[in-house]
Amino acid sequence: MKKKVIIPILAILILLLVFHNWILYSAGTIAIENANYVLSEKLLQIIYNQDSSYRNVNVLLKYSSAKKKYGDGDISNSELEKVYDIVSTIDGNYKGDNHDEVVSFRNLIIDTRTQIREKTIQEEDENYRTKVREAINDCPLVIDKVILSENMIGRTQVSLSCSNKAAKTIDEFDAEIYCYDKFGEPVKKSINKDNVLHVSCQKTISANGFLDGNDYYWDTYGYENASIFIPYIIKIHYTDGEEWRLDEDLNEGIQEHAGLKAKGETY
């Protein structure tokens, strides 16, 4: 007797739940159509908590939450990222209720975020390039001329004529000379090596003085096929013990700068 009573009650409860969800879902979709995303989010969240698989409640809840955060679109990049995190989980081929609004908004956010990221990357890249150019121009030991000569066996030698712009004496400097062929292609010492000739000079250069490149040279062993040599001062030591160093974080930019210069292009 009890079983006969329980079964109809369960059936009635299930029907009530289904009807309850249907009412809330319908009200939620109407709220979306009226751009009341605060209300639609609340209604759809109730359904989702009871039955996350009910119709398209999962997608429409995400859409409502994203639209509420987005507002009129006047939000910070960090807030846009939060909106993106929500809509990026929505299928671009969604065909359910309110699909035109949902897919259109999803694509708008993804496109907007992509444009912002591309602009940010471009700005960061230009800022980095500016730092590289400034570091080269601000070096207190200016390279006036690259001098190429040959030793007794016909091997190329290279040296630098430099001007000391500092009001103190230099007793040593290190340089990196990037080596290229006539086509501007890197000449490497071996397969596993780069195209950089690392050199050091311990000649004294007086304050605001000049170093004549004809008074010394470096051998280019391993880079004999190079015909273009592009040097950069990377470290300077002064007689008072102080040093100047090129920021190691700019190494990649220096390499690109040299590569473009070897081809006659501007960094």
C-alpha positions as CSV (number, residue, x, y, z in Angstrom):
1,M,0.0,0.0,0.0
2,K,2.9,2.4,0.9
3,K,4.7,1.7,-2.4
4,K,1.6,2.6,-4.4
5,V,1.5,6.0,-2.6
6,I,5.2,6.7,-2.9
7,I,5.4,6.2,-6.7
8,P,2.8,8.8,-7.6
9,I,4.4,11.3,-5.2
10,L,7.8,10.8,-6.7
11,A,6.3,11.2,-10.2
12,I,4.6,14.4,-9.1
13,L,7.9,15.8,-7.6
14,I,9.8,15.0,-10.7
15,L,7.1,16.8,-12.8
16,L,7.2,19.8,-10.5
17,L,11.0,19.9,-10.8
18,V,10.9,19.7,-14.6
19,F,8.2,22.4,-14.7
20,H,10.1,24.5,-12.2
21,N,13.3,24.3,-14.3
22,W,11.3,25.0,-17.5
23,I,9.8,28.2,-16.0
24,L,13.2,29.4,-14.7
25,Y,14.9,28.5,-18.0
26,S,12.2,30.3,-20.1
27,A,12.5,33.3,-17.8
28,G,16.3,33.2,-18.1
29,T,16.2,33.2,-21.9
30,I,13.7,36.1,-21.9
31,A,16.0,38.0,-19.5
32,I,18.9,37.4,-21.9
33,E,16.8,38.8,-24.8
34,N,16.1,41.9,-22.6
35,A,19.8,42.2,-21.8
36,N,19.1,41.7,-18.1
37,Y,22.2,39.5,-17.5
38,V,22.2,39.9,-13.7
39,L,18.7,38.3,-13.6
40,S,19.5,35.6,-16.3
41,E,22.6,34.6,-14.4
42,K,20.7,34.1,-11.1
43,L,17.9,32.1,-12.7
44,L,20.2,29.9,-14.8
45,Q,22.5,29.3,-11.8
46,I,19.5,27.9,-9.8
47,I,18.8,25.4,-12.7
48,Y,22.5,24.6,-13.1
49,N,22.8,23.8,-9.4
50,Q,20.0,21.3,-9.7
51,D,20.7,19.9,-13.1
52,S,23.8,21.1,-15.0
53,S,22.8,19.1,-18.1
54,Y,19.4,20.8,-18.5
55,R,19.0,21.9,-22.1
56,N,21.6,24.7,-22.8
57,V,21.8,26.0,-19.2
58,N,25.6,25.5,-19.1
59,V,26.3,27.7,-22.2
60,L,23.7,30.3,-21.3
61,L,24.9,30.6,-17.8
62,K,28.5,31.2,-19.1
63,Y,27.2,33.8,-21.6
64,S,25.2,35.6,-18.9
65,S,28.1,35.7,-16.5
66,A,30.4,37.0,-19.3
67,K,28.0,39.6,-20.4
68,K,27.5,40.8,-16.8
69,K,31.3,41.2,-16.4
70,Y,31.7,42.9,-19.8
71,G,29.0,45.5,-19.2
72,D,29.3,48.3,-21.7
73,G,32.8,47.1,-22.7
74,D,34.6,49.8,-20.7
75,I,36.7,47.3,-18.8
76,S,40.4,46.8,-18.0
77,N,42.5,44.2,-19.9
78,S,42.6,42.1,-16.8
79,E,38.8,42.1,-16.6
80,L,38.6,41.3,-20.3
81,E,40.9,38.3,-19.7
82,K,38.3,37.0,-17.1
83,V,35.5,37.4,-19.7
84,Y,37.7,35.6,-22.3
85,D,38.3,32.7,-19.9
86,I,34.5,32.2,-19.7
87,V,33.6,32.6,-23.4
88,S,36.6,30.7,-24.8
89,T,35.0,27.5,-23.3
90,I,31.9,28.0,-25.5
91,D,31.8,26.1,-28.7
92,G,32.0,28.4,-31.7
93,N,29.5,26.2,-33.5
94,Y,26.9,26.4,-30.7
95,K,23.4,26.1,-32.2
96,G,21.2,26.1,-29.1
97,D,19.0,28.8,-27.6
98,N,20.0,32.4,-28.2
99,H,22.8,31.1,-30.4
100,D,23.2,34.2,-32.5
101,E,23.9,36.4,-29.5
102,V,26.0,33.9,-27.8
103,V,28.3,33.1,-30.7
104,S,28.5,36.7,-31.8
105,F,29.6,37.8,-28.4
106,R,32.0,34.9,-28.0
107,N,33.7,35.9,-31.3
108,L,33.8,39.6,-30.4
109,I,35.7,38.9,-27.1
110,I,38.1,36.5,-28.8
111,D,38.9,38.9,-31.6
112,T,39.2,41.9,-29.2
113,R,41.5,40.0,-26.9
114,T,43.6,38.9,-29.9
115,Q,44.0,42.5,-31.1
116,I,44.9,43.8,-27.7
117,R,47.5,41.0,-27.2
118,E,49.0,41.7,-30.7
119,K,49.2,45.4,-29.9
120,T,50.8,44.7,-26.5
121,I,53.4,42.4,-28.1
122,Q,54.1,45.0,-30.7
123,E,54.6,47.7,-28.1
124,E,56.8,45.4,-26.0
125,D,58.9,44.6,-29.0
126,E,59.3,48.2,-29.9
127,N,60.3,49.1,-26.3
128,Y,62.9,46.4,-26.4
129,R,64.2,47.6,-29.7
130,T,64.5,51.1,-28.3
131,K,66.5,49.8,-25.3
132,V,68.9,48.0,-27.7
133,R,69.4,51.1,-29.8
134,E,69.9,53.3,-26.8
135,A,72.4,50.8,-25.3
136,I,74.4,50.8,-28.5
137,N,74.4,54.6,-28.7
138,D,75.1,55.2,-25.0
139,C,78.2,53.0,-24.9
140,P,81.0,55.3,-23.6
141,L,83.5,53.7,-26.0
142,V,82.5,54.6,-29.6
143,I,83.6,52.4,-32.5
144,D,84.8,54.8,-35.2
145,K,86.1,52.4,-37.7
146,V,86.5,48.6,-38.4
147,I,89.9,47.9,-39.9
148,L,90.5,44.8,-42.0
149,S,93.9,43.6,-43.0
150,E,95.8,40.4,-43.9
151,N,98.6,38.6,-42.0
152,M,101.6,37.0,-43.7
153,I,99.6,33.9,-44.7
154,G,96.7,35.9,-46.1
155,R,94.3,35.4,-43.2
156,T,92.0,38.3,-42.3
157,Q,92.7,40.4,-39.3
158,V,90.3,42.8,-37.7
159,S,90.8,45.7,-35.3
160,L,88.8,48.7,-34.1
161,S,89.5,52.4,-33.9
162,C,87.6,53.8,-30.9
163,S,87.0,57.0,-29.1
164,N,86.7,57.1,-25.3
165,K,83.8,59.5,-24.4
166,A,84.3,59.0,-20.7
167,A,86.3,61.4,-18.5
168,K,88.4,58.5,-17.2
169,T,91.0,56.1,-18.5
170,I,90.1,52.6,-20.0
171,D,92.6,49.8,-19.4
172,E,90.6,47.0,-21.0
173,F,87.5,46.3,-23.0
174,D,85.7,43.3,-24.5
175,A,83.9,43.2,-27.8
176,E,81.8,40.8,-29.8
177,I,82.2,40.9,-33.5
178,Y,79.4,39.4,-35.6
179,C,80.8,37.7,-38.8
180,Y,78.9,37.5,-42.1
181,D,79.6,36.7,-45.7
182,K,79.1,39.1,-48.7
183,F,75.4,38.1,-48.8
184,G,74.9,39.0,-45.1
185,E,74.6,35.4,-44.1
186,P,76.2,34.4,-40.7
187,V,79.6,32.8,-40.9
188,K,80.0,30.2,-38.1
189,K,83.2,28.8,-36.7
190,S,81.6,25.3,-36.8
191,I,78.1,23.8,-36.9
192,N,77.7,24.1,-33.1
193,K,79.1,27.5,-32.8
194,D,77.6,31.0,-33.4
195,N,78.9,33.7,-35.7
196,V,80.5,35.8,-33.0
197,L,84.2,36.5,-32.6
198,H,84.8,37.2,-28.9
199,V,87.8,39.5,-28.4
200,S,89.5,41.5,-25.7
201,C,91.9,44.5,-25.8
202,Q,94.1,45.6,-22.9
203,K,95.5,48.8,-24.5
204,T,95.2,51.9,-22.5
205,I,92.8,54.6,-23.7
206,S,93.1,57.9,-21.9
207,A,90.1,59.9,-20.8
208,N,88.4,61.4,-23.9
209,G,91.2,59.7,-25.8
210,F,91.5,57.7,-29.0
211,L,92.6,54.1,-29.8
212,D,94.1,53.7,-33.3
213,G,93.1,50.4,-34.8
214,N,96.3,50.2,-36.8
215,D,98.3,49.6,-33.7
216,Y,96.9,46.1,-32.9
217,Y,94.7,43.4,-34.4
218,W,92.7,40.2,-33.7
219,D,93.1,37.0,-35.8
220,T,89.8,35.8,-37.3
221,Y,90.7,32.1,-37.2
222,G,87.6,30.0,-37.9
223,Y,85.8,33.0,-39.6
224,E,88.1,33.2,-42.7
225,N,85.1,33.2,-45.0
226,A,83.6,36.3,-43.4
227,S,83.8,39.6,-45.3
228,I,81.5,41.7,-43.1
229,F,82.4,42.3,-39.4
230,I,80.0,44.1,-37.2
231,P,81.4,44.9,-33.7
232,Y,79.7,45.8,-30.4
233,I,81.5,46.8,-27.1
234,I,80.1,44.6,-24.3
235,K,82.3,45.4,-21.4
236,I,84.7,48.2,-20.3
237,H,87.1,48.4,-17.4
238,Y,88.5,51.7,-16.1
239,T,91.7,52.3,-14.2
240,D,89.6,53.4,-11.1
241,G,88.1,49.9,-10.9
242,E,84.7,50.8,-12.3
243,E,83.1,49.0,-15.1
244,W,80.5,49.5,-17.9
245,R,78.6,46.4,-19.2
246,L,76.1,45.9,-21.9
247,D,72.9,44.5,-20.5
248,E,72.9,40.7,-21.2
249,D,69.1,40.8,-21.6
250,L,69.8,42.7,-24.8
251,N,71.9,40.0,-26.4
252,E,69.1,38.7,-28.6
253,G,68.4,42.2,-29.8
254,I,72.1,42.9,-30.5
255,Q,72.2,39.7,-32.6
256,E,69.2,40.8,-34.6
257,H,70.6,44.4,-35.0
258,A,73.8,42.9,-36.4
259,G,72.0,40.6,-38.8
260,L,69.9,43.4,-40.3
261,K,72.9,45.7,-40.5
262,A,74.8,43.0,-42.4
263,K,72.0,43.0,-45.0
264,G,71.9,46.8,-45.2
265,E,68.6,46.9,-43.3
266,T,67.6,49.1,-40.3
267,Y,66.8,47.7,-36.9
